Each structure stands twice: as C-alpha cells, then as structure tokens.
C-alpha cells in the first residue's frame, strides 16, 4: 500500500470515528477521558493524522456500541466492504423499500458504466 493510500485510509477511518462519536452524542473530550487520552489525540485520530492501534480500535467500538469491523469498513473503498454496508442499510427496510433501493442502484450503476 502506498503512502498516499495509507493516508487516505487513515482519513476515511478518522471520518468514520468522528461520525460514530457524534452519533453516540459524545464530544472529543468525553471520548478522550473515557480512553485515558488527551483531546488532541482524539482530534488527530478523527483527522487521520494518527493511526489506531488494535486495542484502541476495540475500545472505540465498545464505546460507540458498534462492531470493530464497522470502524474499518465504513470508509473502505473495497467492493466487499461497500457491499456489506449496503446489506446493513437494506436490512432495516421493508421488502418493497429494498426493491426500490435495488432498482435505484441498478439504474445509477448502468448509467455510470456507460
């Protein structure tokens, strides 16, 4: 993985952390306190300037009430990870709504493929 790809990945994961933190109604300061960090460290993680250790990844997922994999895959550009996200989104919809989303995805995909 190139340095640019690593930086992009860190920024995407950081954005996911920020989004999950906000969804959990926590401030950077609150997350920092719960993890025994300085608030600047949380800011650096969210901006993708610092990378996560595996331990920190597990602590964040527990704090945000999500799966550890979610923090890694939400910002991923891998097709399998994106398909997993779509699956999660679809799982909360009725059959008719899932069909509607599927049709929309097909139309957009066909148009973009041209």
SULCORWO-V262774 format. One record per residue. N is the residue number from 1. RES is the residue in one letter. SS is DSSP state (alpha for helix, beta for strand, coil for the rest). BURIAL is 1 if it has 24 or more other C-alpha atoms within 12 Angstrom, else 0. Layout:
N&RES&SS&BURIAL / N&RES&SS&BURIAL
//
This chain:
1&X&coil&0 / 2&X&coil&0 / 3&X&alpha&0 / 4&X&alpha&0 / 5&X&alpha&0 / 6&X&alpha&0 / 7&X&alpha&0 / 8&X&alpha&0 / 9&X&alpha&1 / 10&X&alpha&1 / 11&X&alpha&1 / 12&X&alpha&1 / 13&X&alpha&1 / 14&X&alpha&1 / 15&X&alpha&1 / 16&X&alpha&1 / 17&X&alpha&1 / 18&X&alpha&1 / 19&X&alpha&0 / 20&X&alpha&1 / 21&X&alpha&1 / 22&X&alpha&0 / 23&X&alpha&0 / 24&X&coil&0 / 25&X&coil&0 / 26&X&coil&0 / 27&X&coil&0 / 28&X&alpha&1 / 29&X&alpha&0 / 30&X&alpha&0 / 31&X&alpha&1 / 32&X&alpha&1 / 33&X&alpha&0 / 34&X&alpha&0 / 35&X&alpha&0 / 36&X&coil&0 / 37&X&coil&0 / 38&X&coil&0 / 39&X&alpha&0 / 40&X&alpha&0 / 41&X&alpha&1 / 42&X&alpha&1 / 43&X&alpha&1 / 44&X&alpha&1 / 45&X&alpha&1 / 46&X&alpha&1 / 47&X&alpha&1 / 48&X&coil&1 / 49&X&coil&0 / 50&X&coil&0 / 51&X&coil&1 / 52&X&coil&1 / 53&X&coil&0 / 54&X&alpha&0 / 55&X&alpha&0 / 56&X&alpha&1 / 57&X&alpha&1 / 58&X&alpha&0 / 59&X&alpha&1 / 60&X&alpha&1 / 61&X&alpha&1 / 62&X&alpha&0 / 63&X&alpha&1 / 64&X&alpha&1 / 65&X&coil&0 / 66&X&coil&0 / 67&X&coil&0 / 68&X&alpha&1 / 69&X&alpha&0 / 70&X&alpha&1 / 71&X&alpha&1 / 72&X&alpha&1 / 73&X&alpha&1 / 74&X&coil&1 / 75&X&coil&1 / 76&X&coil&1 / 77&X&coil&0 / 78&X&coil&0 / 79&X&alpha&0 / 80&X&alpha&0 / 81&X&alpha&0 / 82&X&alpha&0 / 83&X&alpha&0 / 84&X&alpha&0 / 85&X&alpha&0 / 86&X&alpha&0 / 87&X&alpha&0 / 88&X&alpha&0 / 89&X&alpha&0 / 90&X&alpha&0 / 91&X&alpha&0 / 92&X&coil&0 / 93&X&coil&0 / 94&X&coil&0 / 95&X&alpha&0 / 96&X&alpha&0 / 97&X&alpha&0 / 98&X&alpha&0 / 99&X&alpha&0 / 100&X&alpha&0 / 101&X&alpha&0 / 102&X&alpha&0 / 103&X&alpha&0 / 104&X&alpha&0 / 105&X&alpha&0 / 106&X&alpha&0 / 107&X&alpha&0 / 108&X&alpha&0 / 109&X&alpha&0 / 110&X&alpha&0 / 111&X&alpha&0 / 112&X&alpha&0 / 113&X&alpha&0 / 114&X&coil&0
//
